[in-house]
Amino acid sequence: MERSWVRATSLETLKEKGRFLLRHEGKQVAIFHTSSGVFACSNRCPHEGYPLMEGSLDDGPDGTGCRLTCNWHSWRFNLRDGSTEEGDRVRVYPVKTESGEILLDLSDPPAEQRISEALTALTDALRRRDRGRIAREIARLENAGGNPLSAVTRAICETAPRFAYGMSHAQAAANDWLALRADYARTPAERLVPLVEIVDHLIDDSLSEAPRPFSQEAEPFDAASLEQAILASDDEAASRLVHGALAQGLGWPDMEPAFARAALHHYADFGHSAIYTYKTGRLLERLGHDALEPLALLLTRALCEAWREDLIPEFRAYKPALEAWDGAGRTPVSSEDFRGLGVKQALRRTLESSGKTHALYEALLGAAAYNFLHFDLSLERRVDLKPSESKTWLSFTHAITFANAGRNLAERNPDLWPAVLLQLACFVGRNAGAVSNEPLEREWAPKDGKAFLDDAFKTLFDHGNPEPIVTAHVVKLSTAIKEELTAAPQAPWHDTLLAALARFLANPPHRPQVLRLATQAIKFVEQEG
């Protein structure tokens, strides 16, 4: 590496003052004269930018006389290498003395070294959940010429073994954060925000969990075998098949049909199974092959662990309806046909139009949009509901994000349309009992739908919400709505869906619902014997 030596000051002046600040081409470098020699470091503490020139020097635990303590929050740095026990290192610069002059080498290390160091340091920042340092390491990575998306891949790989139940909204929303970055970010800070959001959510969902490593064994891939292993909740067998696919050089397009069929075999995990499957494919389009192994294994585990709601009484009519599907129903259908229908009635009405796939999807999505707009907000704060009766905004947003995922999966795998449409009917029927039929569309429909949606996305750059899970639902919902509006520009439910989003954003979810939780706990204890 070619050195770039710059004169800072004379050794005599430095000895006299003890420290000296060099300003050179935008850099500020603090130089210290100690009993162990002359040392130089960046003047800004990486914690909150306080000038290290104001710091305190002492001998340190090793007695070398070169520990610098920032007087703002007591971060302590070893001036020999910039290391610190607090987390983020401070940059140090080579120093030499020639003819009584202090010279500093201000040249940057090679790009490859800086990229490698940033990714290694990011791993440490993940374990500490140091959001500020995460942001700095990703900024350092990009500043060195690295691909900032590699930070997302690194975070997915590092946290994957701690997702005990497989994929969560952290990975599923990652695609939508990256779409926000691609479509709306205009400044370096805005381009950085989605990356920090993704990594922070990954940590939030995994840091407190004990590692649950994935099987590393492999067996030859077969799509039908993968589907059956997942349906049998055999995570070990399914993981071996995923490793087999990777060993055979197969990619996501080879595996997606099996995942999609397994995800939609049951009315599963309140739509999450289908949503996660769809989002995995979209995220891999952005991150590339390096993220395939952890994401495929996380999805495998999530599908194996998924709840099967069609096995409980509320949705028990789903399987018989799926078995009765013959694609011969020709009754014209509209969203109004589903208003007020419970689950069984919605399933029956769906079968009557089973031969009109596109019209049926539009009608069901329109009904889901109507329910979403007309959610009875009083239920958000009711504390006297049983857990099975509890309805929140998420009951309605998941109908929209499921519809979006289901449509995309079924368009690539047309045999899945019956499951997608009947499961969407389950959402519509379940939510019908929690709606108010007030005339809300005129009140909430934006005058300029595109401008409203653009503003909704831009607000996410500085949302101020402390819970990653809540913001993940907002970005996922907004992305799903945008995709559905784009896919069907003339659909009659446009204004309804935008009005629902506007009302949702104006009345955000009531969290945490501790009073409801406490009330339910007391009733449970009273009744348990």
N, C-alpha and C positions, 0 to 999 in steps of 0.2 A: 504494500500500500504506500502510495506516495505521500510524504509528509508535507504539511503546510504550516510552517513555523511562523508565528506572529510575535513581534516584540510587545510585551505587556508593560513592563516598568523596570526600573533598576533594582538590583538585589538590595542595595543600600536603602532605597525608599521603602521597599517591602519590609525590611528588618525594622525600620524606624516605626512604620505604621502597624505592622503585624498582619495587615490584610489590604487588599487592593481590588477594586472593581474595574474590569476591562469591558468596554463596550466596543464591539466590532461586528459590523455587517449584520445588525439585528440581534446578535447574541450578547448576553450579559454573562460574564464569567467571574466568579469570586475566587480570589487567589489568597492563600493563607501561608504564613511563615510559622512553622511549628518546630518543636524540638527534634522532630524526626525528619524535617526537610520541608520543601515547598510543595504545596498541593493546590490543584485548581478543580473547580466543579461549576456546574451551572448555578447561577445565582438564584434561581427560582425553586423553592421546595416543591416537589411533585405532588404534595398533598393538596395545598391550596394556594400555592404560588408566593408564599411569603419570602422576602429576600433573605437568602442564607448568609449574606454579608453581615446580617444582624445576629447570627447564631453564636453559640457558645462552644468553645473548644476545650477538650479535656483529653486525658491520656487514654480513656477507653478501657474496657476490660482486659485488653491484651497489653496495656501499658505502652503502646506505641506513640501516644501523643497525637493521634490524628482522627479523633472522633468529633464530629460536628453535630450539635444539637440545634434544631430549629426552635426558636423561642416562641413560636406561635402555638404549636401543639406537641412539641417535644419529640418530633421524629428525629432519630439519631442515624447518622450516616458515617460509614467508614470511608475516609477520604482517599484511601489507597485504591479502592475499586468501586466506590459508590453504593455498596450494598447497605441494606438496612433490615432490621428485624420487623419494622412496621409494614413493609410491603414493597412499594415502588422504589426502585433504585434512583439515585441521582446521577446524571451523567458527569463523568470525570474526564479530564484532559491531560495528556502527557505534558510534562514540564521539563525544561533543561535550562542550565545557566551557562552563558557564554560571554566572556569578557565583561563580567559584572552585570549582564542584562538577563532578565527573565524572559524566556521564550515559551510560547504555548503552541501545541499542535492542535489546530481547530478543524482539521479535515475530518470528514465523516468516514466511518468504517465502510467497507464494501457493502453494497446493497444486500447481497445474499446473507451476510452476517447480521445486518440490522433486521432483516425479515425473520431470520431464524430466532434471534433474540426476542423479538416482539411476540412471536407465537409461543415460545417457551415461557416468557413472562406472563402471557395471557393465561396459560394453564395455572400458574400460581395465583393469579388474580381471581380465577374462577373458584378456587378452593377457599379463598378468603371472602368471597362475595364482595369484592371491592369495586363498586360500580365506577367510581372515578378512574381507578387504574385500568379497568376494562376499556373504558373509553379512550384513555391515553394509549394503551397498547395497540388498539385497532388503528388509532390515528398514526402511531409510529409505523405500523405495518404499511399503511397506505402511503405515508410520506416516503418510505424506503422504496416504493415502487411495487410493493406486493399487492396481491388481489385481496381486497378487504373481505370478500366473501369467504376466503379461506379461514378467517376467524370464526365464522359461523360453523363451518365444517369441523374445525378443531373443537369448538364448544360442544357440538353434537356428539362427537366421538368421545370426549372426555367424560361427559355426563351420562352417556347411554347406560352404563352398567348400574347406575343408581335409580333408574326408572323401574321400580319393582313391578309395576303393572303395565309396562310398555309405554307406548307413545301417549303424549298428553297434548293439551292445547298449545304447549310451548313449541313443539315441532310443527304442529298443524298450522299455527298462526305465522310461522316463520316465512312461508311463501308469501303471505299477504303483506307482511312488513316489507319484504323485498320488492313486491309489486308497488307498494307506496313509494319506496325509495326510487324505483325506476321511473315512475310516472309523475311524481310530484316534487321530489327533492330538487331544490334550486341552489342551495348553498352547501359548502362543506359540512357545516353543522347539521343541516337537515339530512345529508347523506349518511352521517354517522349515527343519528338517532335510531333508525330502525335496527341497525346492527346491535347497538347497546340494548335495545328492548328485547331482541331475540335472546341474546346471551343471558340477560338478567332473568328472563322468565325460565330459561333452562335451569339456571341455578336455583331459582325459587322452588321449582317442582322437584328438585333432586338432592339438594345439599344435605337435607336432614335424613335422607334415606340410606339404609345400609346397602352396600353393593350386592347385586344379584347378577353375577356374571352370566353371559350367554354361553351355551355349548359351542365349542369350537370344532366339533366333529362334523363330517360331511358325508352325504350319501347322494347318489345320482338324482338329479332333479326330475320330478314329474309333477305337472300341474295338478292333476287329480289327487295325487298323494298329499300335496301341500294343502289343498282344500280340506281333505278328510282329516288330516292331522290337526288343523286348526279347529274344525268342528268337534273333534274329540278333546279339545283343550289340551293337546299334547304339545307343549311348548318345546320340549327337547326334540321330538321327532320333526316338528315343523322347522326348527332352527337348523337341524342337520340338512334338510332339503334346501333351505336358503343358501347355506354354505356350499352345497353341491351345485346350485345354479351359478354361484359366483366362480367356483372352480372350473365350471364348464364355459366360462366367459359369457354367460347370459346377462341380460340387462333387465331394467324395470319393465319394458314392454313384454318381455317373456313371462314375467311373474305377475303382472297386474291382473290378468283375468282370473287367476286362482284366488288372489287376495279379494278381488271385487265380489266374486261369487260367495266366498266365505263370509265376507262382511255383510252381505245382504241375504244370506240363507235364513237368518232369524231377523226379527225386528229387534236389533241389538244395540245395547248401550245408548239408548235414546238418540240414535242416529250417528253417534260418534264413530262407529266402525266404518261406515261409508264415508263420512267426512274425512277421517284420517287417511283412508285409502286414496281418495282423490287428491288430498293435499300432499301426500307423499310423492305422487307422480309429478305434481307441479313444482314442488321444491327441488326434486332431482333435476328437473329441466334447468334450474338456476344454478345449482351447486355442482352438478356433474357427478361422475362415477365415484369420486372419493367418498361421497356421503352415502353411497348405496348400501354398503354393508350395515352400518349402524341403523339407518332408517328402516331397512327391510326387517332387521331383527327386532327393532322397537315395535314396528307395526305387527309383526308376527305375535309378539307377546301380548300386545293390546287386544288383538282379535281373539287369542286364546283365553284371555281373562275377561272378555266382554260379558256383560249381563245379557240375558236373553229375555227381554220383556214380553215376548209372545207366549211365554210359559206362565205368566201371571193372569188372573181372571180378567183384568181390564182389557187385555189384548188377545185373549184366547181365541177370538174369532179370526185372527189373522191367518193362521195356517190353513184352516178349512177354506178360507176365501182364496188363498193362493192355489190350493189344490183344485178349486172350482174354476179357476181362470181358464177360459177357452178361446179368448180373443174374438168371440163372436158377437159381443154386445154392441148394438148399433144405436142405442138411444142417444139423441143429441144431449150435450152436457154443457153446463156453464157453472161458474163459481157459486151463483145463487142457489144452485141445487143442493149444496152442502151446508148451507147456513143452518145452525142449530142441530145438526145431526151428531149423535154420539158415535162412538167407534164402530159398533156393529152396523149401524145404519149407513155410515160413511163407506164402510167396506162393501156393503150390499149395493149401494148406489154406484160405486166404482165398477163393480162387475157388470152392471147394466150397460156400461159404455166401454167395455174392454176391447172392442175392436177399433176404438178411436184414440189411439195412443197419444198423439200430439194434442188433440182437443182436451183429452182427459188431464194431461199434465198442466195445460194452461188453466183449466178450471180448478184443479186442486191447488196450484200455486196461487191463483187468485183468491181462493177461499182461505189459504194460510195467510195471505197478505191482509185480508179483511179481519181475520181473528187477531193478527198482530196489531193492527191499527186500533182495534176496539178492546184490547186487554183491559179488564177492570182493575185499575190501578190500586183500588182499596185492598186487593188481595196481596199486594206487595208487603203491606204492613200488618196484615191480620196475624195475630199470635195464637188464635184459638183453633188452628187447623191441624189435623193429623199430618204426619210426614207424607203419607200417600196422597193427601189432598192439597198439599202445598203447591201453589202456582206462582211463578215469578216470570219476569221478562224472559228469562232463558228458556222457559217452556215454549215461547213463541219464536224467539230468534232461531232456535234449533230447527224449527220447521223450515225456515227459509234456507239456512245453511245446508240442511240435509237435502232439500229439493235441488239446490245448486250442484251438490256433489253427486246426487243420484242421477240427475240428468246427464252430466258429463260421463259418468261411468257407463250408463245404459246406451249412450250414443256410440260408445266404442264396443260395448258388449250387449247387443240388442235383446238377447235372451233374458236380461235382467230387468226389462221394463215392467213386467208384472209385479215383481218384488218392490221396485222403486215406487210405483204408483200406489200399491196397497199400503206400503209403509207411510207414504205421505198422507194417505187417508187416515191412518192411525193418529198422526200428529193433528190433523184437522179435527177429527172426532174428539180427541182428548181435550183439546184447547177450547172446543165450542162452549163448554160449560163455564168458562171464565171470561166471557166477553160481555161488553155492554153495547147495545145497539144504538147508541147515540149517533147522530149525524156528525161525524168527526172529520170527514175527508176535506170538506171545504175549509175548515178551520186550520188544518195542518198541511195540506198539499202545498209545496213550494211553488211560487210563481215561475221560477226558472229552475227546472229540475237538475239540469247539468251543473249550473253554478252552485246550487245547494249541495250536490254530491261532491263536487270538487272542494268546496269549503269544509265539508265534513271530513274529508281525507286530510286536508291541510292542518286541521285542528289537532290531528293526532301527533304532530311533531312536538306539541307542547301541551299535552292533555292534562297533566297534573294529577293523574290518578295513581295512588300508591300501590294498587293491587294489579300485578301483571295479568291475572286471569280475567279481570273485568275489561281491561283495554284490549286483550286478545280477542274477546268476544266482539268488541266494537269493530276492530279492524277486519275480523273474519266476516262479520255480518255485512259491513259496508262493501267489502270486496265481492261477496256473493251477490248482493243486490246489483252492483255495477255489472257483473258478468251476466246476470239474467236480463237486465235492461238491454245490454248490448246484443245478446243472443236473440231477443224477440222485441225489436224496436217498435212494433205496432201492437203489442199485447195490451188488452184493456185494463190490466191491473197496474200499469205504470204509476199512475198518480196515487193509487192506494198504497203501494209499496213505499214510495218516497214519503208519503204522509206518515206512514207507520214509523219509518226511520226518524223523521223529524220529531215525532212525539216521543220516541224512545230516547233520543239524544237530549231532549229537553227535560225528561223525567228519568234520570239514570237509575240503575238498580239500587235498591236499598240494602246496603251491606255494611258491616256484617249483621245478620239477623239474630242477634244474641238473645233478645227477649223471646222470640219465637222458639228458639232452641231451648231456652230455660223452661218455658211453659210446657213444651212437649216432653222434656226430661222429667218434670215433676209428675205429669199425668202418667207417664210410662211406669215410673217407680210406684205410684199409687196403685196401679192396676196389675203389677207383676206378681202379686201374691201376698 
